[in-house]
Amino acid sequence: MKKLAIEIFKRKEQKYLITLDQYSLLLEQIMPYMRSDKFGVDGRYIVSSLYFDSDDHNIYFETKNKLTFRQKLRLRTYNETGIDETAFFEVKQKHNNVVNKRRMLLPLEEAYHYLEKGDKKHLKDFHTSNLQVLREIDHFRTLYKLKPEMVVSYERHALHGIDNPDLRITFDFNLRCRNDDLLLEHGSDGEQFIDNNLIVLEVKVNDSVPLWLTRILQALQCEQRSASKYCTSMELLQKNQMSEGIEREYVTAGGR
């Protein structure tokens, strides 16, 4: 999927948890300003991400505790992806509400080779679109002693601004996770970790959210929440290992 060829970018993100009813009303009101992403079917496609963490779950706790600066490593595919097809390896860094992503493209099989033999093979020998990003990924992975942790998948509906191409809005449905099979080529199956009636809405801009969109979100009482897909998945899949004192993520339509 060539849609995400941009490899290094910076933007602001706002996250919301909305209901299916709010989604329908919101879509009706914003479509005069938006167009569907040109990839997928009417801007709809499946996202699957292999997340990494350390044995003591440093990445989880950085996100959960909302550190001023935090980062994640993930290997991502779109729709059904075979072992010899393209994957996206990326570091996502967040400072307050500003997100920096550094990403590279490589065959999924090559990504697995790196994970298995990266410490034994010179990085320049791997077939990737951006060697410098691979070096950064390798440094991050080594520093935190990261290993594959879980696969998170969801169905995404993506929109772009008609007059403002820097405005991007995504709706994520049917969010599921698994840690018993970490091979991305095996599809997007998993256990539901957010209420079926809830959708994760993300508004992504370079500068500020347009006033017309802010007014629509307020009128529909869309609740801005930093819903972490990774933290919510971790709390579901590792519920017996997580401390009893940890406050769980908001995952149901009726409350915590």
N, C-alpha and C positions, 0 to 999 in steps of 0.2 A: 504494500500500500504506500504510494509515493506521497501521500498527503502531508506528511510531517517531515519534509526534507529539511526545514529550518533546524539547525543544530544547536544554536546558542541564542537564547532570548531572555528578556526580562519583562515582567508585567505585574499588574496588581490583580488580586483575586478576591472576590467576595463569595462566600458559600451560604446557601440557604437549604433548609429542609422544608419541602412543600408537599401538599397532598396531590393526588391525581386530579381532584376537582380544581385546585388552584392552577395546576399545570394547564388544564384545558382552557381556563379563563385567561391565563397569562399568554398562552400561545395565540389566542384569538386577538389579543390587544397589541402584541409586539410584532406580529408578522408584517404589518405595513412598513416596518422599519428594518426587517431582517430578511435574509434569504437562507435557504438550507445549505449546509456544507455540500460542496460539489462532489464529495466522495461518499461511498456507501449508497444506500437507497433512500433518496430524499433526506440525506444527512444522517441516516441511521446506520449504525454498525456496532459490532461487539468489541469491547476492549478487555484484554486479559493481561494481567501484570504479575510477574514473579517478584515478590518483595524479599529483601534481605535484612537480616538482623544478626546481632551477636548472641552468644549463649546467655548473657545476662540482660538481653533485650534493651540495649542502650537506645536504639532507634525508637522503639515504642515509648520509652520513658521521656525522651527528648520531645516527642510529639505530644504525649499525654500531659506533660507538665508545661507545655506551651513555652518552651525556651525561646528567647528573643531570636536566636539563630538556631535552626535545626535543618537536617537534611535526610534524604532517603535515597536508596539505590534500588532501581527496579529494571527488570527486563520485560519489555512490553511487546505484544503482538495485537494485530487487528483482524477481526473475523477469524475464519478457520485458517491456520497457518501451518504449512508442512515443515518438516525438519530442515529442508533446503531453501526455505523462503525467508523473507526479510523480517528481522526483529529490530527493536529499538532499545538500546542500552542507555540509561540516562541517570544522571544525578539531579535530584530536585532539591534546591536549597530555598529556604524561606526565612526572610528577615522581616519581622512584623507582618504586614500584608503584601510585601513585595516578593515575588517568586522569581528565582533564576533557574533556568533549566539548561543543562549541557548534555547533549544527546548525540549518539552516533548510530549509524545503521550497519548491520552485519547479518550474515545468514544465521538463523537460529542455531544450526549445528555448530557453527564457528563460536558462538557465544558459549555453548556447552563445553567446547574444547578449551576455551579460555578459563572457565570456572574449574575445570578438572586439572589443567596443566599450566595455568598462567604463571605459576612461580617457577616453572621449569623451561619455559619457552620464551624467547625474547618477544616483547610486545609488538615490535615492528613486523613480526612474521604473521600476525593475525590480519585477516582481510576485513578492514573496517573503513568507514567513510571519513573518520577523523581520529588520527593517531593520538593527538594531544588530549582529546576527551577520554580515550581509552587509558592514557597515563593517569588522568585525574581519577577515573573510576578505580583503577588498580590501587592508587594511593589510598583512597577512601576505604576501599574494601580491606586492604591490608592493615590500615591504622585501627579500624574498628573490629577487625577479625570477623567480617561479615560472611554469612553463609545463607543459602536459600531457606526461606522461612515458610512462605505460603503463596498461593495463587489467589488473586482477587479478580473477579470478572463482573461485567455489567453490560447492559445495552445502553448505548448513548445516542441521543438526538442532539446534533450540533447545528448551531446557527451562526451566521456572520452578519454584521451590519451592512446594509446596502450602501449608505453614504459614509459610513465609518468602518472601514475594513479592519481596524484594530479592535473593534468590539466583537467579542465572541461569547456566546451563551451556550452552555451545555446542560442537558438534562440526563441524569443517569438513573436507570430503572433496574429492577430485578437484580439487586446486588447480592453476590454470592462468593463464598470463599471455600478453600480446601487446603489441607496440609498433608493429605495421604498420598497425593500424586502431584509432583511438582514439575511435570513435563507440560509445557505450554501447548505442544502439538496435540495433546490429548483432549483439547477442547476447553469449554468454559463451564463445565459442571461444577457444582459446589453446594454448600449449605447456605440458605438465605440468612443474611445478617442484619438486614434492615426491613422493617415492616413493609409488606407489599403495597400498602397505600401511600408510602412515602417515596419521594424522589429527591435526589441530591441535585440542586441547581447551583451552577457556578457561573458567575459573571466575571469576565476577564477583559481587562482594559490596559492600555499603556499609561493613560493619565487618570482621568476621572470618569465615573459612571455618568452617562448622559442624564440630564434632568428628566426627560420624558420617561426613561426607564425607572428611575428612582420613584417617580410619582406613581407609576403603575404598580410597582412592587409594594409600595406603602398602601395603596388603595386596596390591594388584594390581601393585605396583612401577611405578606411573606416573611417568615421568621429567619433572620440572619443567624446562622450557627456554624461554628467551625467543625462540621461533621467529618471526622477522620475515618476514611474507609479502612485504613490499616489498623488503627486502634480498636475499632469496633470488631473487626475480624479477629484480631488477637484475643480480645476478651471472650469471644464466642468459642474459638478453637482451643484456647488455653485456659478455659474457665476453672479447671481444677488446680492449675498451677499458679494462677494470679492471686495476689494478696487480697484478702477480704476487705481491706481498707480502701481499695481502689474504687473510685466512683465510675460506674459504667457509662458508656456513651449512650446518647439518646437514640433509641432504635425502634420505638413504637410510635404509632400515631396518637396514642392516648397519654403519653407521658414518659417518664424515665423508666 
